[in-house]
Amino acid sequence: MLLRGLELHDYRNLARASLGLEPGFTVLWGHNGAGKTNLLEALYLVSTLRSFRTSDLGVLVRHEAPGARVEVSGHDPVLGVGTTLEVRLERRGASTRRTATADGKVVRSGAQFYGRVRAVLFTPEDLGVLRGSPTGRRQFLDRVIFARDRAHIGDVQAYEKLLRSRNRVLKDDVPPAQREGLLATYEAGLAERGARLWSRREELLADLQERFSSAFGAIHGELGSTPEGGGPAARATLRYHSKLGPVPAAEREAALLAGLLERRPLDLRRGSTSVGPHRDDLLVELDGQLAGDFASQGQSRALVLAFKLAEVQAARDHGGAPPLLLLDDVSSELDPRRTALLFRTLAEHAGQCILTTTSPRYIDLPPAVPSRRHRVDRGTVQLDDGDAA
């Protein structure tokens, strides 16, 4: 879908904002806190019905406003017609209700709405994922799958709900007979949903592996003259680590159910679930060693850049059209050479790209790449045709 425009009403600090969108790069610049990332978040919300910053939809609604609205207009290349997507958020007491519409018709199934705008997200937090927590790496993987598979978000939500329910029974003083029945029900659901999450994550890594290795070799080769990146490029690999070890896809549901039953006595003592995809991890390795343990800062950033480039290439190859790229202030976390390399590579593989920065002088785009600049200032968005500030 080629986006033409974004309209926001009472979204975070943006009372009302309009953003015209065209092919190529759209640069949103302004001081920190001006609202730049809010615009990216709104586009990601239309893509996945989720924020990439919070699980609380209520904070997306402007202070004291009854609700918020995000509307995206664009052109559907498959149908050859214009289309409009909208997400509304309405405060209902302590909760916030979300409603999605496509061309004015309510879409009641989230799975039918996901993927109409295929978005690839890149944030400064991604650059620290290798040395961060396993939770962050799992979320990093799931965000990629959200843009590829409409069913994944539903399975993640269902799995998380079942997990909370099982943990609550493990902690509470429930009569043994009742507890047995509840745990059996929740464990069957966790095994079914968990097997699908496990398989999709492994399939993603298998799909990205060669693109990832090639992209890292190219980045390392171009930047190998720096002190931190000298020498030949190591072999970069992706691996999914499950506590249950390697299990064929057809046997994962049974393996998870057996693991939950086996660990139930331990889980009852601890009051939490100790096995399942919520405990798994993404392992990124250089020549067979964990990159998070020994890779330099430059190598770590090159690895994350390579993963994102592989994601963009795979999305284009599978979808027939390049995805929407959302880049949040990435240039502030990279040295000028890596920033220039990133933008040059994205220009070759990307379609529309919307990025934020504190100043347009940090955005070194190839001369042939079409781009427009918009200044974001205290919740307002204005087209900027002047010199960089």
DRENDO-1510 file (C-alpha; in Angstrom, 1 decimal, always signed):
<recs>
REC; n; res; u; v; w
REC; 1; MET; +0.0; +0.0; +0.0 .
REC; 2; LEU; +1.4; +3.4; -1.0 .
REC; 3; LEU; +0.5; +5.9; +1.7 .
REC; 4; ARG; -0.7; +9.3; +0.7 .
REC; 5; GLY; -1.5; +10.9; +4.0 .
REC; 6; LEU; -1.8; +10.6; +7.8 .
REC; 7; GLU; -4.4; +12.4; +10.0 .
REC; 8; LEU; -4.2; +12.5; +13.8 .
REC; 9; HIS; -6.7; +13.7; +16.3 .
REC; 10; ASP; -5.9; +13.9; +20.1 .
REC; 11; TYR; -3.1; +11.4; +19.7 .
REC; 12; ARG; -0.6; +11.8; +22.5 .
REC; 13; ASN; +0.6; +15.5; +22.3 .
REC; 14; LEU; -0.9; +16.0; +18.9 .
REC; 15; ALA; -4.3; +17.7; +19.1 .
REC; 16; ARG; -4.7; +17.7; +15.4 .
REC; 17; ALA; -2.0; +17.0; +12.8 .
REC; 18; SER; -1.8; +16.2; +9.0 .
REC; 19; LEU; +1.1; +14.7; +7.2 .
REC; 20; GLY; +1.3; +14.4; +3.4 .
REC; 21; LEU; +3.2; +11.3; +2.3 .
REC; 22; GLU; +4.9; +10.6; -1.1 .
REC; 23; PRO; +7.2; +7.9; -2.5 .
REC; 24; GLY; +10.8; +8.1; -1.2 .
REC; 25; PHE; +11.9; +9.4; +2.2 .
REC; 26; THR; +9.9; +11.6; +4.5 .
REC; 27; VAL; +12.1; +13.3; +7.1 .
REC; 28; LEU; +10.4; +14.4; +10.4 .
REC; 29; TRP; +12.7; +16.7; +12.3 .
REC; 30; GLY; +12.5; +18.7; +15.6 .
REC; 31; HIS; +13.7; +18.8; +19.1 .
REC; 32; ASN; +13.3; +15.9; +21.5 .
REC; 33; GLY; +9.8; +15.7; +22.9 .
REC; 34; ALA; +8.2; +17.6; +19.9 .
REC; 35; GLY; +6.1; +14.6; +18.8 .
REC; 36; LYS; +8.2; +13.1; +16.0 .
REC; 37; THR; +8.1; +9.5; +17.4 .
REC; 38; ASN; +4.3; +9.9; +18.0 .
REC; 39; LEU; +3.8; +10.1; +14.3 .
REC; 40; LEU; +5.8; +6.9; +13.7 .
REC; 41; GLU; +3.9; +5.2; +16.5 .
REC; 42; ALA; +0.6; +6.1; +15.0 .
REC; 43; LEU; +1.6; +4.6; +11.6 .
REC; 44; TYR; +2.8; +1.4; +13.4 .
REC; 45; LEU; -0.6; +1.3; +15.2 .
REC; 46; VAL; -2.4; +1.2; +11.9 .
REC; 47; SER; -0.1; -1.6; +10.8 .
REC; 48; THR; -0.3; -3.8; +13.8 .
REC; 49; LEU; -3.0; -2.3; +16.1 .
REC; 50; ARG; -0.2; -2.1; +18.7 .
REC; 51; SER; +2.2; +0.6; +20.0 .
REC; 52; PHE; +5.9; -0.3; +19.9 .
REC; 53; ARG; +6.4; +1.7; +23.1 .
REC; 54; THR; +3.7; +0.6; +25.5 .
REC; 55; SER; +1.0; -2.0; +26.0 .
REC; 56; ASP; -1.4; +0.6; +27.6 .
REC; 57; LEU; -3.5; +2.0; +24.8 .
REC; 58; GLY; -4.9; +4.7; +27.2 .
REC; 59; VAL; -1.6; +6.7; +27.2 .
REC; 60; LEU; -2.0; +7.1; +23.4 .
REC; 61; VAL; -5.0; +9.4; +24.0 .
REC; 62; ARG; -4.2; +13.0; +24.5 .
REC; 63; HIS; -4.5; +14.2; +28.1 .
REC; 64; GLU; -8.2; +14.8; +29.1 .
REC; 65; ALA; -9.5; +13.9; +25.6 .
REC; 66; PRO; -12.3; +11.3; +25.4 .
REC; 67; GLY; -10.6; +9.5; +22.6 .
REC; 68; ALA; -8.1; +9.6; +19.7 .
REC; 69; ARG; -8.2; +8.9; +16.0 .
REC; 70; VAL; -5.5; +7.8; +13.5 .
REC; 71; GLU; -6.4; +7.8; +9.8 .
REC; 72; VAL; -4.2; +6.7; +6.9 .
REC; 73; SER; -5.1; +7.2; +3.3 .
REC; 74; GLY; -3.3; +5.4; +0.4 .
REC; 75; HIS; -3.5; +3.5; -2.8 .
REC; 76; ASP; -3.9; -0.2; -2.9 .
REC; 77; PRO; -1.7; -1.5; -5.8 .
REC; 78; VAL; -3.4; -4.9; -5.9 .
REC; 79; LEU; -6.9; -3.5; -6.3 .
REC; 80; GLY; -5.8; -0.3; -8.1 .
REC; 81; VAL; -8.1; +1.9; -5.9 .
REC; 82; GLY; -7.7; +4.3; -3.1 .
REC; 83; THR; -8.3; +3.1; +0.5 .
REC; 84; THR; -8.6; +4.6; +4.0 .
REC; 85; LEU; -7.7; +2.9; +7.2 .
REC; 86; GLU; -8.7; +4.2; +10.6 .
REC; 87; VAL; -8.0; +3.3; +14.2 .
REC; 88; ARG; -10.1; +4.9; +17.0 .
REC; 89; LEU; -9.3; +4.8; +20.7 .
REC; 90; GLU; -12.1; +5.6; +23.2 .
REC; 91; ARG; -11.7; +5.9; +26.9 .
REC; 92; ARG; -14.2; +3.7; +28.8 .
REC; 93; GLY; -13.5; +4.2; +32.5 .
REC; 94; ALA; -10.3; +2.5; +33.4 .
REC; 95; SER; -10.0; +0.8; +30.0 .
REC; 96; THR; -9.5; +2.0; +26.4 .
REC; 97; ARG; -11.5; +0.5; +23.5 .
REC; 98; ARG; -9.9; +0.2; +20.1 .
REC; 99; THR; -11.9; +0.1; +16.9 .
REC; 100; ALA; -10.4; -0.4; +13.4 .
REC; 101; THR; -12.2; +0.5; +10.1 .
REC; 102; ALA; -11.3; +0.0; +6.5 .
REC; 103; ASP; -13.0; +2.3; +4.0 .
REC; 104; GLY; -15.6; +3.2; +6.6 .
REC; 105; LYS; -16.5; -0.4; +7.5 .
REC; 106; VAL; -15.6; -1.8; +10.9 .
REC; 107; VAL; -13.1; -4.7; +10.8 .
REC; 108; ARG; -14.0; -6.8; +13.8 .
REC; 109; SER; -11.2; -9.4; +13.4 .
REC; 110; GLY; -7.7; -8.0; +14.1 .
REC; 111; ALA; -6.3; -10.7; +11.8 .
REC; 112; GLN; -8.2; -9.2; +8.9 .
REC; 113; PHE; -6.8; -5.8; +9.6 .
REC; 114; TYR; -3.1; -6.6; +10.2 .
REC; 115; GLY; -0.8; -6.4; +7.2 .
REC; 116; ARG; -2.8; -3.9; +5.1 .
REC; 117; VAL; +0.1; -1.6; +5.8 .
REC; 118; ARG; +3.2; -3.7; +6.0 .
REC; 119; ALA; +5.7; -1.8; +8.2 .
REC; 120; VAL; +9.3; -2.5; +9.2 .
REC; 121; LEU; +10.3; -0.6; +12.4 .
REC; 122; PHE; +13.8; +0.4; +13.4 .
REC; 123; THR; +14.3; +2.2; +16.8 .
REC; 124; PRO; +17.4; +3.2; +18.8 .
REC; 125; GLU; +16.5; +0.5; +21.3 .
REC; 126; ASP; +17.0; -2.1; +18.6 .
REC; 127; LEU; +20.7; -1.3; +18.6 .
REC; 128; GLY; +21.1; -2.5; +22.1 .
REC; 129; VAL; +19.1; -5.7; +21.7 .
REC; 130; LEU; +22.2; -8.0; +21.6 .
REC; 131; ARG; +23.2; -7.0; +25.1 .
REC; 132; GLY; +19.7; -6.5; +26.4 .
REC; 133; SER; +17.4; -9.0; +28.0 .
REC; 134; PRO; +15.9; -12.2; +26.4 .
REC; 135; THR; +12.5; -10.5; +26.8 .
REC; 136; GLY; +13.7; -7.6; +24.5 .
REC; 137; ARG; +15.0; -10.1; +21.9 .
REC; 138; ARG; +11.8; -12.0; +21.9 .
REC; 139; GLN; +9.8; -8.8; +21.4 .
REC; 140; PHE; +12.3; -7.8; +18.7 .
REC; 141; LEU; +11.5; -11.1; +16.8 .
REC; 142; ASP; +7.7; -10.9; +17.3 .
REC; 143; ARG; +7.6; -7.3; +16.0 .
REC; 144; VAL; +9.1; -8.6; +12.7 .
REC; 145; ILE; +6.6; -11.5; +12.5 .
REC; 146; PHE; +3.6; -9.1; +13.2 .
REC; 147; ALA; +4.3; -7.5; +9.8 .
REC; 148; ARG; +4.6; -10.9; +8.0 .
REC; 149; ASP; +1.8; -13.1; +9.5 .
REC; 150; ARG; -1.6; -11.8; +10.5 .
REC; 151; ALA; -2.3; -14.7; +12.9 .
REC; 152; HIS; +0.8; -14.0; +15.0 .
REC; 153; ILE; -0.5; -11.2; +17.1 .
REC; 154; GLY; -3.6; -13.1; +18.0 .
REC; 155; ASP; -1.5; -16.1; +19.1 .
REC; 156; VAL; +0.8; -13.9; +21.1 .
REC; 157; GLN; -2.2; -12.3; +22.9 .
REC; 158; ALA; -3.9; -15.6; +23.6 .
REC; 159; TYR; -0.6; -17.1; +24.8 .
REC; 160; GLU; +0.0; -14.2; +27.2 .
REC; 161; LYS; -3.5; -14.5; +28.6 .
REC; 162; LEU; -3.2; -18.2; +29.1 .
REC; 163; LEU; +0.2; -17.7; +30.8 .
REC; 164; ARG; -1.2; -15.1; +33.2 .
REC; 165; SER; -4.1; -17.5; +34.0 .
REC; 166; ARG; -1.7; -20.4; +34.7 .
REC; 167; ASN; +0.6; -18.3; +36.8 .
REC; 168; ARG; -2.4; -17.0; +38.8 .
REC; 169; VAL; -3.5; -20.6; +39.6 .
REC; 170; LEU; +0.1; -21.5; +40.5 .
REC; 171; LYS; +0.2; -18.7; +43.1 .
REC; 172; ASP; -3.3; -18.9; +44.5 .
REC; 173; ASP; -4.5; -21.3; +47.2 .
REC; 174; VAL; -6.8; -23.3; +44.9 .
REC; 175; PRO; -8.4; -26.7; +46.0 .
REC; 176; PRO; -6.3; -29.5; +44.5 .
REC; 177; ALA; -9.2; -31.0; +42.4 .
REC; 178; GLN; -10.1; -27.6; +40.9 .
REC; 179; ARG; -6.4; -26.7; +40.4 .
REC; 180; GLU; -5.7; -29.8; +38.4 .
REC; 181; GLY; -8.5; -29.1; +36.0 .
REC; 182; LEU; -7.6; -25.5; +35.5 .
REC; 183; LEU; -3.9; -26.2; +35.0 .
REC; 184; ALA; -4.7; -29.0; +32.5 .
REC; 185; THR; -6.9; -26.6; +30.5 .
REC; 186; TYR; -4.3; -23.8; +30.5 .
REC; 187; GLU; -1.4; -26.1; +29.7 .
REC; 188; ALA; -3.2; -27.5; +26.6 .
REC; 189; GLY; -3.8; -24.0; +25.3 .
REC; 190; LEU; -0.2; -22.9; +26.1 .
REC; 191; ALA; +1.2; -25.9; +24.2 .
REC; 192; GLU; -1.0; -25.3; +21.2 .
REC; 193; ARG; -0.4; -21.6; +20.9 .
REC; 194; GLY; +3.2; -21.9; +22.1 .
REC; 195; ALA; +4.1; -24.4; +19.4 .
REC; 196; ARG; +2.9; -21.9; +16.7 .
REC; 197; LEU; +5.0; -19.1; +18.2 .
REC; 198; TRP; +8.0; -21.3; +18.4 .
REC; 199; SER; +7.7; -22.4; +14.8 .
REC; 200; ARG; +7.1; -19.0; +13.4 .
REC; 201; ARG; +10.1; -17.6; +15.2 .
REC; 202; GLU; +12.3; -20.4; +13.9 .
REC; 203; GLU; +10.9; -20.0; +10.3 .
REC; 204; LEU; +11.7; -16.3; +10.4 .
REC; 205; LEU; +15.3; -16.9; +11.4 .
REC; 206; ALA; +15.7; -19.6; +8.7 .
REC; 207; ASP; +14.3; -17.2; +6.1 .
REC; 208; LEU; +16.6; -14.3; +7.2 .
REC; 209; GLN; +19.8; -16.2; +7.8 .
REC; 210; GLU; +21.5; -15.9; +4.4 .
REC; 211; ARG; +20.4; -12.3; +3.8 .
REC; 212; PHE; +21.5; -11.5; +7.3 .
REC; 213; SER; +25.0; -13.1; +6.9 .
REC; 214; SER; +25.4; -11.4; +3.5 .
REC; 215; ALA; +24.4; -8.0; +4.8 .
REC; 216; PHE; +26.7; -8.2; +7.8 .
REC; 217; GLY; +29.6; -9.2; +5.5 .
REC; 218; ALA; +28.9; -6.2; +3.3 .
REC; 219; ILE; +28.6; -3.7; +6.2 .
REC; 220; HIS; +31.7; -5.1; +7.9 .
REC; 221; GLY; +33.6; -5.0; +4.7 .
REC; 222; GLU; +32.8; -1.4; +4.0 .
REC; 223; LEU; +33.6; -0.3; +7.5 .
REC; 224; GLY; +36.5; -2.7; +8.2 .
REC; 225; SER; +39.1; +0.0; +8.1 .
REC; 226; THR; +37.9; +1.4; +11.4 .
REC; 227; PRO; +39.9; +0.3; +14.5 .
REC; 228; GLU; +36.9; -1.6; +16.0 .
REC; 229; GLY; +36.0; -3.4; +12.8 .
REC; 230; GLY; +39.3; -4.3; +11.3 .
REC; 231; GLY; +40.1; -7.7; +9.8 .
REC; 232; PRO; +38.0; -10.1; +7.8 .
REC; 233; ALA; +34.3; -10.4; +8.6 .
REC; 234; ALA; +33.3; -13.2; +10.9 .
REC; 235; ARG; +30.4; -15.5; +9.9 .
REC; 236; ALA; +27.2; -14.1; +11.4 .
REC; 237; THR; +24.5; -16.5; +12.2 .
REC; 238; LEU; +21.0; -16.5; +13.8 .
REC; 239; ARG; +19.8; -19.2; +16.1 .
REC; 240; TYR; +16.6; -19.8; +18.1 .
REC; 241; HIS; +17.2; -21.3; +21.6 .
REC; 242; SER; +14.4; -23.2; +23.3 .
REC; 243; LYS; +14.9; -24.7; +26.8 .
REC; 244; LEU; +13.4; -27.9; +25.4 .
REC; 245; GLY; +16.2; -28.1; +22.8 .
REC; 246; PRO; +15.8; -28.8; +19.1 .
REC; 247; VAL; +12.4; -30.4; +18.4 .
REC; 248; PRO; +10.8; -31.1; +15.0 .
REC; 249; ALA; +7.9; -28.7; +14.2 .
REC; 250; ALA; +5.4; -31.5; +14.2 .
REC; 251; GLU; +6.4; -32.5; +17.7 .
REC; 252; ARG; +6.5; -29.1; +19.4 .
REC; 253; GLU; +3.0; -29.0; +20.8 .
REC; 254; ALA; +3.5; -32.4; +22.5 .
REC; 255; ALA; +7.0; -31.5; +23.7 .
REC; 256; LEU; +5.6; -28.2; +25.3 .
REC; 257; LEU; +2.8; -30.1; +27.0 .
REC; 258; ALA; +5.1; -32.7; +28.3 .
REC; 259; GLY; +7.5; -30.0; +29.5 .
REC; 260; LEU; +4.7; -28.1; +31.3 .
REC; 261; LEU; +3.6; -31.3; +33.1 .
REC; 262; GLU; +7.1; -32.2; +34.1 .
REC; 263; ARG; +7.9; -28.8; +35.5 .
REC; 264; ARG; +4.5; -28.3; +37.2 .
REC; 265; PRO; +5.8; -29.2; +40.7 .
REC; 266; LEU; +8.7; -26.7; +40.3 .
REC; 267; ASP; +6.3; -24.1; +38.9 .
REC; 268; LEU; +4.0; -24.6; +41.9 .
REC; 269; ARG; +6.8; -23.9; +44.3 .
REC; 270; ARG; +8.0; -20.8; +42.4 .
REC; 271; GLY; +4.5; -19.5; +41.4 .
REC; 272; SER; +5.5; -19.0; +37.7 .
REC; 273; THR; +5.8; -20.9; +34.4 .
REC; 274; SER; +9.3; -22.0; +33.7 .
REC; 275; VAL; +9.1; -23.4; +30.2 .
REC; 276; GLY; +7.7; -22.2; +26.9 .
REC; 277; PRO; +8.4; -19.6; +24.2 .
REC; 278; HIS; +8.2; -16.8; +26.8 .
REC; 279; ARG; +11.5; -18.2; +28.1 .
REC; 280; ASP; +13.2; -18.7; +24.8 .
REC; 281; ASP; +15.9; -16.5; +23.3 .
REC; 282; LEU; +17.4; -15.3; +20.0 .
REC; 283; LEU; +21.1; -16.1; +19.8 .
REC; 284; VAL; +23.2; -14.0; +17.4 .
REC; 285; GLU; +26.7; -15.4; +16.9 .
REC; 286; LEU; +29.9; -14.5; +15.2 .
REC; 287; ASP; +31.9; -17.6; +14.2 .
REC; 288; GLY; +29.9; -19.6; +16.7 .
REC; 289; GLN; +30.4; -17.3; +19.7 .
REC; 290; LEU; +27.6; -15.2; +21.2 .
REC; 291; ALA; +28.0; -11.7; +19.8 .
REC; 292; GLY; +26.5; -10.2; +22.9 .
REC; 293; ASP; +29.4; -11.5; +25.0 .
REC; 294; PHE; +32.3; -10.3; +23.0 .
REC; 295; ALA; +31.3; -8.2; +19.9 .
REC; 296; SER; +32.5; -4.6; +19.9 .
REC; 297; GLN; +30.0; -1.8; +19.9 .
REC; 298; GLY; +30.5; -1.3; +16.2 .
REC; 299; GLN; +30.1; -5.0; +15.4 .
REC; 300; SER; +26.9; -5.1; +17.5 .
REC; 301; ARG; +25.4; -2.2; +15.7 .
REC; 302; ALA; +26.4; -3.7; +12.3 .
REC; 303; LEU; +24.7; -7.0; +13.3 .
REC; 304; VAL; +21.5; -5.2; +14.1 .
REC; 305; LEU; +21.6; -3.2; +10.9 .
REC; 306; ALA; +22.2; -6.4; +9.0 .
REC; 307; PHE; +19.1; -8.0; +10.6 .
REC; 308; LYS; +17.0; -5.0; +9.7 .
REC; 309; LEU; +18.3; -4.9; +6.1 .
REC; 310; ALA; +17.6; -8.7; +5.8 .
REC; 311; GLU; +14.1; -8.0; +7.1 .
REC; 312; VAL; +13.5; -5.3; +4.5 .
REC; 313; GLN; +14.8; -7.5; +1.7 .
REC; 314; ALA; +12.7; -10.5; +2.8 .
REC; 315; ALA; +9.5; -8.4; +3.1 .
REC; 316; ARG; +10.0; -7.1; -0.4 .
REC; 317; ASP; +10.8; -10.6; -1.8 .
REC; 318; HIS; +7.8; -12.2; -0.2 .
REC; 319; GLY; +5.3; -9.4; -0.6 .
REC; 320; GLY; +6.2; -8.3; -4.2 .
REC; 321; ALA; +6.4; -4.7; -3.0 .
REC; 322; PRO; +8.7; -3.1; -0.5 .
REC; 323; PRO; +7.4; -2.4; +3.0 .
REC; 324; LEU; +6.9; +0.9; +4.7 .
REC; 325; LEU; +10.0; +1.7; +6.7 .
REC; 326; LEU; +9.7; +3.5; +10.1 .
REC; 327; LEU; +13.1; +4.7; +11.4 .
REC; 328; ASP; +13.1; +6.4; +14.8 .
REC; 329; ASP; +16.2; +8.7; +15.4 .
REC; 330; VAL; +18.6; +6.0; +14.3 .
REC; 331; SER; +21.1; +8.5; +12.9 .
REC; 332; SER; +21.8; +9.8; +16.5 .
REC; 333; GLU; +23.0; +6.3; +17.5 .
REC; 334; LEU; +25.3; +5.6; +14.5 .
REC; 335; ASP; +28.5; +7.1; +13.3 .
REC; 336; PRO; +28.3; +9.1; +10.0 .
REC; 337; ARG; +29.7; +6.3; +7.9 .
REC; 338; ARG; +27.3; +3.7; +9.1 .
REC; 339; THR; +24.4; +6.1; +8.8 .
REC; 340; ALA; +25.3; +6.9; +5.2 .
REC; 341; LEU; +25.6; +3.2; +4.4 .
REC; 342; LEU; +22.3; +2.5; +6.0 .
REC; 343; PHE; +20.5; +5.1; +4.0 .
REC; 344; ARG; +22.2; +4.1; +0.8 .
REC; 345; THR; +21.2; +0.5; +1.2 .
REC; 346; LEU; +17.7; +1.3; +2.3 .
REC; 347; ALA; +17.3; +3.5; -0.8 .
REC; 348; GLU; +18.1; +0.5; -2.9 .
REC; 349; HIS; +15.6; -1.9; -1.3 .
REC; 350; ALA; +12.9; +0.3; +0.4 .
REC; 351; GLY; +9.7; +1.9; -0.8 .
REC; 352; GLN; +8.4; +4.6; +1.4 .
REC; 353; CYS; +10.6; +5.5; +4.4 .
REC; 354; ILE; +9.5; +7.8; +7.2 .
REC; 355; LEU; +12.3; +8.8; +9.7 .
REC; 356; THR; +12.8; +11.1; +12.6 .
REC; 357; THR; +15.9; +13.2; +13.5 .
REC; 358; THR; +16.7; +16.2; +15.6 .
REC; 359; SER; +18.2; +17.9; +12.5 .
REC; 360; PRO; +18.0; +17.1; +8.8 .
REC; 361; ARG; +21.7; +17.7; +8.5 .
REC; 362; TYR; +22.1; +14.2; +10.1 .
REC; 363; ILE; +20.3; +12.6; +7.2 .
REC; 364; ASP; +22.7; +11.9; +4.3 .
REC; 365; LEU; +20.5; +10.6; +1.5 .
REC; 366; PRO; +21.8; +9.7; -2.0 .
REC; 367; PRO; +21.1; +12.7; -4.3 .
REC; 368; ALA; +18.7; +10.7; -6.6 .
REC; 369; VAL; +16.4; +9.6; -3.7 .
REC; 370; PRO; +13.2; +11.7; -3.5 .
REC; 371; SER; +12.7; +13.2; -0.1 .
REC; 372; ARG; +10.5; +15.8; +1.8 .
REC; 373; ARG; +11.1; +17.4; +5.1 .
REC; 374; HIS; +8.5; +18.3; +7.8 .
REC; 375; ARG; +9.3; +20.2; +11.0 .
REC; 376; VAL; +7.6; +18.9; +14.2 .
REC; 377; ASP; +7.4; +21.5; +16.9 .
REC; 378; ARG; +5.3; +21.2; +20.1 .
REC; 379; GLY; +2.7; +19.0; +18.6 .
REC; 380; THR; +2.4; +20.7; +15.2 .
REC; 381; VAL; +3.7; +19.4; +11.8 .
REC; 382; GLN; +4.7; +21.8; +9.0 .
REC; 383; LEU; +6.2; +21.2; +5.6 .
REC; 384; ASP; +9.8; +22.5; +5.6 .
REC; 385; ASP; +11.3; +23.6; +2.3 .
REC; 386; GLY; +14.0; +25.7; +3.9 .
REC; 387; ASP; +17.6; +25.0; +4.8 .
REC; 388; ALA; +18.5; +22.5; +7.5 .
REC; 389; ALA; +18.6; +23.9; +11.0 .
</recs>
